[in-house]
């Protein structure tokens, strides 16, 4: 997967200040993730209701461990891929 951090504006970050009027800087950088993915549609079942729900459950991604690469953090391991 891919991600970005510090992206406040589309092409550049707008000038922002904190409550004291000091400029706030956000470093913009890309992130790449490599992690496992679960395909629920590969589960075979004889129950029609479950077979119908599996493609819908497949839309939700589980927060599995991953490896992240970015120019800021270089290479690091994430136990779960949940970000704010």
C-alpha positions as CSV (number, residue, x, y, z in Angstrom):
1,X,0.0,0.0,0.0
2,X,0.9,3.6,-0.1
3,X,0.4,6.6,2.2
4,X,1.5,10.2,2.8
5,X,2.2,12.1,5.9
6,X,2.2,15.8,6.5
7,X,0.1,16.5,3.5
8,X,-2.1,19.5,4.5
9,X,-2.5,21.1,1.0
10,X,-2.6,19.7,-2.5
11,X,0.6,21.0,-3.9
12,X,2.1,22.7,-0.9
13,X,1.3,23.1,2.7
14,X,-0.4,26.5,3.6
15,X,1.3,28.7,6.1
16,X,0.0,27.7,9.6
17,X,0.7,29.1,13.0
18,X,0.1,27.8,16.5
19,X,-1.8,29.7,19.2
20,X,1.2,31.8,19.9
21,X,1.7,32.9,16.3
22,X,4.7,30.8,15.7
23,X,4.9,29.1,12.3
24,X,4.2,25.4,12.2
25,X,6.0,23.2,9.7
26,X,4.8,19.9,8.4
27,X,7.2,17.6,6.6
28,X,5.6,16.0,3.6
29,X,6.7,12.5,2.7
30,X,5.5,9.3,1.1
31,X,5.2,6.0,2.7
32,X,5.1,2.5,1.2
33,X,3.7,-0.6,3.1
34,X,4.2,-4.3,2.5
35,X,2.0,-6.5,4.5
36,X,-0.2,-9.6,4.4
37,X,-3.8,-9.5,3.1
38,X,-6.6,-11.9,3.8
39,X,-9.0,-12.9,1.0
40,X,-12.2,-14.0,2.7
41,X,-13.8,-15.0,-0.6
42,X,-11.5,-17.9,-0.8
43,X,-13.2,-19.5,2.2
44,X,-15.5,-22.3,1.1
45,X,-18.7,-22.8,2.9
46,X,-22.0,-24.6,2.4
47,X,-24.1,-21.9,4.1
48,X,-25.5,-19.5,1.5
49,X,-25.8,-16.6,4.0
50,X,-22.2,-16.8,4.8
51,X,-21.2,-17.1,1.2
52,X,-23.2,-14.0,0.4
53,X,-21.5,-12.0,3.3
54,X,-17.9,-13.0,2.5
55,X,-17.4,-10.5,-0.4
56,X,-18.8,-7.7,1.9
57,X,-16.4,-8.7,4.7
58,X,-13.6,-8.7,2.2
59,X,-14.0,-4.9,1.8
60,X,-12.9,-4.4,5.4
61,X,-9.1,-4.7,5.8
62,X,-7.6,-6.2,8.9
63,X,-4.9,-4.3,10.6
64,X,-2.2,-6.9,10.1
65,X,1.6,-6.3,10.7
66,X,3.5,-4.6,7.9
67,X,6.9,-3.2,6.9
68,X,6.9,0.5,6.2
69,X,9.5,2.4,4.0
70,X,9.8,6.2,3.9
71,X,12.7,8.6,3.6
72,X,12.0,9.8,7.1
73,X,11.7,6.5,9.0
74,X,13.7,4.4,6.4
75,X,12.6,0.9,7.1
76,X,10.5,0.0,10.1
77,X,8.1,-2.7,11.3
78,X,4.5,-1.8,12.2
79,X,2.6,-4.2,14.5
80,X,-0.7,-2.8,13.1
81,X,-1.4,-0.5,10.2
82,X,-3.7,1.9,11.9
83,X,-2.7,5.5,11.5
84,X,-4.3,8.8,12.7
